[in-house]
């Protein structure tokens, strides 16, 4: 292979795809009652048990990957004579991308003959993962590391990430909503629609009353913003709400069916920030889709 593709567990890709495309994955850590955990194999993750524990009040905390973590991952690849393309979670929601850039800067001095490119996808979960898979396709097509990195940098502007949450308290805990909005929203069964903006930050895109209605809204936003769905692998991720995910998938086939849909349980780190019952949709739109 012309270059190695490295990502993090936030990309939320199933283990068979990681193996199929020979992808290297750095794990984020999460902590339950002070005990550190990592989850490198999505096939072994007990999503139902994890989110049930959160519903029962178990608090989960997370930490970003420090620069040394990236150095430890990248350096063996560089020593073997291969270049590194790192495809990252959004810098708008984590400092890990900047840590990767710091590590890359140090390693370029040690390995001046090797290329290291870091790409900020501006999103997380399958919004990130779909771009990782695109990088793998470009590599298989014979593209260089610079061609792949430049393509992904542009492609990230078109990746639409929209989601809703079942319980607003997790957004309050991460500072996404004010305390007043959280109380009122919970009492009135108001469900926020959130999205990744042009800076890779999570912003509110709407408020809908009722769970069924908010799922309908996600599907309507897909219909209004998707580009060439018949060519796309679309992503759906959920935090222990498989029935709602199935409903959304059915609605996506209503008028503009995608080529294929990848359905996954949210991995624990990103999932812990949005909480049980969250439902997300990822697809490619046009250059302005993040601004709408």
BALUM-948637 format. One record per residue (C-alpha): x, y, z; chain; residue in one letter. Coordinates in Angstrom, 1 decimal. Example, Ala and Ser with C-alpha at 12.3 -4.5 7.8 and 13.67 -1.06 7.14 Angstrom:
// BALUM-948637
- X;Y;Z;mol;type
- 12.3;-4.5;7.8;A;A
- 13.7;-1.1;7.1;A;S
***
This chain:
// BALUM-948637
- X;Y;Z;mol;type
- 0.0;0.0;0.0;A;X
- 1.2;3.5;-0.9;A;X
- 0.4;5.0;2.6;A;X
- -1.2;4.0;5.9;A;X
- -4.6;5.3;6.9;A;X
- -5.0;6.0;10.6;A;X
- -8.1;7.1;12.4;A;X
- -9.6;7.0;15.9;A;X
- -12.4;5.0;17.5;A;X
- -14.7;8.0;17.1;A;X
- -15.0;7.0;13.4;A;X
- -17.3;4.3;14.6;A;X
- -16.5;1.8;11.9;A;X
- -17.3;-1.9;12.3;A;X
- -14.3;-4.2;12.8;A;X
- -14.9;-6.1;9.5;A;X
- -14.5;-2.8;7.6;A;X
- -11.3;-1.9;9.5;A;X
- -9.8;-5.3;8.6;A;X
- -11.0;-5.2;5.0;A;X
- -9.3;-1.8;4.3;A;X
- -6.3;-2.4;6.6;A;X
- -7.0;0.6;8.7;A;X
- -5.1;1.6;11.9;A;X
- -7.2;2.9;14.8;A;X
- -6.2;4.8;17.9;A;X
- -8.5;4.3;20.8;A;X
- -10.0;7.0;22.9;A;X
- -10.3;6.3;26.6;A;X
- -13.4;6.5;28.7;A;X
- -13.8;6.2;32.4;A;X
- -16.5;4.6;34.5;A;X
- -16.3;5.2;38.2;A;X
- -12.7;6.3;37.7;A;X
- -11.7;3.0;35.9;A;X
- -10.2;3.5;32.4;A;X
- -11.6;1.6;29.5;A;X
- -10.8;1.5;25.8;A;X
- -12.9;-0.1;23.0;A;X
- -11.0;-1.0;19.9;A;X
- -13.4;-3.8;18.7;A;X
- -16.9;-2.6;18.0;A;X
- -18.0;-6.2;17.8;A;X
- -17.3;-6.7;21.5;A;X
- -18.9;-3.5;22.7;A;X
- -22.1;-4.1;24.7;A;X
- -23.9;-1.0;23.6;A;X
- -27.2;-2.0;25.2;A;X
- -25.5;-2.6;28.6;A;X
- -23.4;0.6;28.3;A;X
- -26.4;2.9;27.6;A;X
- -28.6;1.1;30.1;A;X
- -26.0;1.9;32.7;A;X
- -26.0;5.6;31.7;A;X
- -29.8;5.6;32.0;A;X
- -29.4;4.2;35.5;A;X
- -27.2;7.1;36.4;A;X
- -23.7;5.8;35.8;A;X
- -21.4;8.8;34.8;A;X
- -19.0;8.3;32.0;A;X
- -16.1;10.7;31.4;A;X
- -13.6;10.8;28.5;A;X
- -10.2;12.1;27.6;A;X
- -8.6;13.2;24.4;A;X
- -5.5;11.5;22.9;A;X
- -2.3;13.4;23.8;A;X
- 0.5;14.1;21.2;A;X
- 2.6;11.2;22.5;A;X
- -0.2;8.8;21.7;A;X
- -0.1;9.8;18.0;A;X
- 3.7;9.7;18.0;A;X
- 3.6;6.1;19.4;A;X
- 1.2;5.1;16.6;A;X
- 2.7;7.0;13.7;A;X
- 6.4;6.3;14.3;A;X
- 6.4;2.5;13.6;A;X
- 4.6;3.2;10.3;A;X
- 7.1;5.8;9.3;A;X
- 10.0;3.6;10.4;A;X
- 8.7;0.9;8.1;A;X
- 9.0;3.3;5.1;A;X
- 5.4;4.2;4.7;A;X
- 3.6;7.6;4.8;A;X
- 0.7;8.4;7.2;A;X
- -2.7;9.8;6.4;A;X
- -4.5;10.6;9.7;A;X
- -8.3;11.2;9.4;A;X
- -9.5;12.8;12.6;A;X
- -12.6;13.7;14.6;A;X
- -13.6;17.3;14.3;A;X
- -11.4;19.9;15.9;A;X
- -14.6;21.8;16.7;A;X
- -15.5;19.2;19.4;A;X
- -12.1;17.8;20.5;A;X
- -8.5;18.9;20.9;A;X
- -7.2;15.6;19.6;A;X
- -6.8;16.9;16.0;A;X
- -4.5;19.6;17.3;A;X
- -2.5;17.0;19.3;A;X
- -2.1;14.9;16.1;A;X
- -0.8;18.0;14.3;A;X
- 1.7;18.6;17.1;A;X
- 2.9;15.0;16.9;A;X
- 3.1;15.2;13.1;A;X
- 5.3;18.3;13.3;A;X
- 7.7;16.6;15.6;A;X
- 7.9;13.4;13.5;A;X
- 8.5;15.4;10.3;A;X
- 11.8;16.6;11.8;A;X
- 12.8;13.0;12.6;A;X
- 11.6;11.5;9.3;A;X
- 12.0;14.3;6.7;A;X
- 11.7;11.8;3.8;A;X
- 8.2;10.7;4.9;A;X
- 4.8;12.4;4.4;A;X
- 2.3;12.9;7.3;A;X
- -1.0;14.5;6.5;A;X
- -3.7;15.2;9.1;A;X
- -7.3;15.8;7.9;A;X
- -9.9;17.4;10.1;A;X
- -13.3;15.8;9.1;A;X
- -15.3;18.4;10.9;A;X
- -17.5;15.7;12.4;A;X
- -17.5;12.4;14.4;A;X
- -19.0;9.0;14.4;A;X
- -19.9;7.8;10.9;A;X
- -19.5;11.3;9.5;A;X
- -15.8;10.7;10.2;A;X
- -16.0;7.0;9.4;A;X
- -17.5;7.5;5.9;A;X
- -14.6;9.8;5.1;A;X
- -12.1;7.2;6.3;A;X
- -13.7;4.7;3.9;A;X
- -13.5;7.2;1.1;A;X
- -9.7;7.6;1.8;A;X
- -9.4;3.8;1.6;A;X
- -11.2;3.8;-1.8;A;X
- -8.9;6.6;-3.1;A;X
- -5.8;4.6;-2.0;A;X
- -7.1;1.5;-3.7;A;X
- -7.6;3.6;-6.9;A;X
- -3.9;4.5;-6.8;A;X
- -4.2;8.1;-5.5;A;X
- -1.3;9.6;-3.7;A;X
- -1.4;10.6;0.0;A;X
- -1.6;14.3;-1.0;A;X
- -4.4;13.7;-3.5;A;X
- -6.4;11.7;-0.9;A;X
- -5.8;14.3;1.8;A;X
- -6.7;17.2;-0.4;A;X
- -9.9;15.4;-1.6;A;X
- -11.0;14.7;2.0;A;X
- -10.4;18.3;3.0;A;X
- -12.9;19.4;0.4;A;X
- -15.2;16.5;1.0;A;X
- -15.5;17.4;4.7;A;X
- -17.3;20.6;3.7;A;X
- -20.1;18.4;2.1;A;X
- -20.5;15.9;4.9;A;X
- -23.9;16.5;6.6;A;X
- -24.1;15.4;10.2;A;X
- -27.5;15.7;11.9;A;X
- -28.8;14.1;15.0;A;X
- -31.3;14.3;17.8;A;X
- -31.2;13.2;21.5;A;X
- -33.7;11.6;23.7;A;X
- -32.7;13.3;27.0;A;X
- -31.4;16.9;27.0;A;X
- -29.4;16.5;30.3;A;X
- -26.4;15.1;28.5;A;X
- -26.2;18.1;26.2;A;X
- -26.5;20.3;29.3;A;X
- -23.6;18.5;30.9;A;X
- -21.4;19.2;27.9;A;X
- -22.5;22.9;27.8;A;X
- -24.6;22.5;24.6;A;X
- -27.8;24.0;26.1;A;X
- -28.6;26.3;29.0;A;X
- -30.2;24.8;32.1;A;X
- -33.5;26.6;31.5;A;X
- -33.7;25.2;28.0;A;X
- -33.1;21.7;29.3;A;X
- -35.8;21.9;31.9;A;X
- -38.4;23.4;29.5;A;X
- -37.5;21.0;26.7;A;X
- -37.8;17.9;28.9;A;X
- -41.2;19.0;30.3;A;X
- -42.7;19.7;26.9;A;X
- -41.1;16.7;25.1;A;X
- -39.2;19.1;22.9;A;X
- -36.5;17.3;20.9;A;X
- -33.6;19.3;19.5;A;X
- -32.3;18.8;16.0;A;X
- -28.5;19.3;16.0;A;X
- -25.9;19.5;13.3;A;X
- -22.2;20.0;12.6;A;X
- -21.6;23.5;11.3;A;X
- -19.0;24.8;8.9;A;X
- -16.5;25.0;11.8;A;X
- -17.1;21.5;12.9;A;X
- -19.0;22.6;16.0;A;X
- -22.4;21.2;17.2;A;X
- -25.2;23.7;16.8;A;X
- -28.9;23.6;17.2;A;X
- -30.8;23.4;13.8;A;X
- -34.3;23.1;15.1;A;X
- -36.7;22.0;17.9;A;X
- -39.5;19.4;17.3;A;X
- -42.1;18.2;19.6;A;X
- -42.3;14.5;19.8;A;X
- -40.0;11.6;19.0;A;X
- -41.7;10.4;15.8;A;X
- -41.9;13.9;14.5;A;X
- -38.2;14.5;15.0;A;X
- -37.3;11.3;13.1;A;X
- -39.5;12.5;10.3;A;X
- -37.6;15.8;10.4;A;X
- -34.2;14.1;10.0;A;X
- -35.6;12.2;7.0;A;X
- -37.0;15.5;5.5;A;X
- -33.6;17.2;5.9;A;X
- -32.0;14.3;4.1;A;X
- -34.4;14.6;1.2;A;X
- -33.8;18.3;1.0;A;X
- -30.0;18.3;1.2;A;X
- -28.7;15.0;-0.1;A;X
- -26.8;15.0;-3.4;A;X
- -26.9;11.9;-5.7;A;X
- -28.1;9.5;-3.0;A;X
- -28.1;6.6;-5.5;A;X
- -24.2;6.7;-5.4;A;X
- -23.9;7.1;-1.6;A;X
- -23.1;5.0;1.4;A;X
- -25.2;6.8;4.1;A;X
- -24.5;6.4;7.8;A;X
- -27.0;5.9;10.7;A;X
- -25.8;5.6;14.3;A;X
- -27.9;5.2;17.4;A;X
- -27.4;4.9;21.2;A;X
- -29.6;1.9;22.0;A;X
- -32.7;2.9;20.1;A;X
- -32.6;0.4;17.2;A;X
- -36.4;0.7;16.6;A;X
- -36.0;4.4;15.9;A;X
- -33.0;3.8;13.7;A;X
- -35.0;1.2;11.7;A;X
- -37.8;3.8;11.3;A;X
- -35.4;6.4;10.0;A;X
- -33.9;4.0;7.5;A;X
- -37.4;3.1;6.2;A;X
- -38.1;6.9;5.8;A;X
- -34.8;7.4;3.9;A;X
- -35.9;5.0;1.3;A;X
- -39.2;6.9;0.8;A;X
- -38.2;9.2;-2.1;A;X
- -34.5;9.3;-2.5;A;X
- -33.1;5.9;-1.5;A;X
- -29.3;5.8;-1.0;A;X
- -27.1;3.1;-2.6;A;X
- -26.4;1.6;0.8;A;X
- -26.9;2.4;4.5;A;X
- -24.4;1.6;7.2;A;X
- -26.1;1.1;10.6;A;X
- -24.0;1.1;13.8;A;X
- -24.3;1.4;17.6;A;X
- -22.6;4.6;18.7;A;X
- -19.2;3.8;20.2;A;X
- -18.9;4.7;23.9;A;X
- -16.8;7.9;23.9;A;X
- -18.9;10.0;21.5;A;X
- -22.1;8.2;22.6;A;X
- -21.5;9.2;26.2;A;X
- -21.5;12.9;25.2;A;X
- -24.9;12.7;23.5;A;X
- -26.5;10.0;25.7;A;X
- -28.9;7.1;25.4;A;X
- -31.6;7.4;22.8;A;X
- -29.6;9.6;20.5;A;X
- -30.0;9.0;16.7;A;X
- -27.7;10.4;14.0;A;X
- -27.7;10.6;10.2;A;X
- -24.6;11.2;8.0;A;X
- -24.7;11.9;4.3;A;X
- -23.1;13.9;1.5;A;X
- -24.7;17.2;0.5;A;X
- -23.4;20.2;-1.5;A;X
- -20.7;22.7;-0.5;A;X
- -23.2;24.8;1.5;A;X
- -24.9;22.0;3.5;A;X
- -23.0;22.8;6.7;A;X
- -24.1;26.4;6.6;A;X
- -27.9;25.8;6.3;A;X
***
